[in-house]
Amino acid sequence: MCLGIPGRVVEVHDDAGLRMATVDFGGIRREACLSCTPEAEAGSYVIVHVGFAITLVDETEARRTLEVLRAMAGAVEQELGEPLP
């Protein structure tokens, strides 16, 4: 199963010409490409799917979705490689 998981952009940086970000998923941090969401900045919430931030989302929706995903612990662990804290 492939999930789009909401996270908060912690840092934006350039990687070989690609706009990238460190994204925090409630305690787990991963890199994501921002090419689909050029308006994303540090502090923005994005939905990340297979390493790409595909859309922006507001903080309330991001937190609500993370709570639902915590209830689906196995699916999230499969997607991120470890469970949400």
Secondary structure, 3 states (H helix, E strand, C coil): CCCCEEEEEEEEEEECCEEEEEEECCCCEEEEECCCCCCCCCCCEEEEECCEEEEEECHHHHHHHHHHHHHCHHHHHHHHCCCCC
